[in-house]
Amino acid sequence: MNEVKIYDGSGSLKKVISSKELKKRADKLITNPMQYRKTNRKPSSVKST
């Protein structure tokens, strides 16, 4: 994997994620997929009939 550069809205560099860090993150995701789950999801509404 190549390193990833993250820019803000004005185009200035905010962060660089190294390939080593990306590899660690991918390994964690494989062992624990729920770790990167979005927590701001709204619960799906249940329709009653």
GIWO-V41208 format. One record per backbone hydrogen bond with DSSP energy under -1.0 kcal/mol. CO is the residue of the C=O (numbers start at 1). NH is the residue of the N-H. If there is no record, write none. Layout:
CO;NH, CO;NH
This chain:
4;17, 6;14, 6;15, 8;11, 12;8, 15;6, 17;4, 18;22, 19;23, 20;24, 21;25, 22;26, 23;27, 24;28, 25;29, 26;30, 27;31, 28;32, 32;35, 34;37
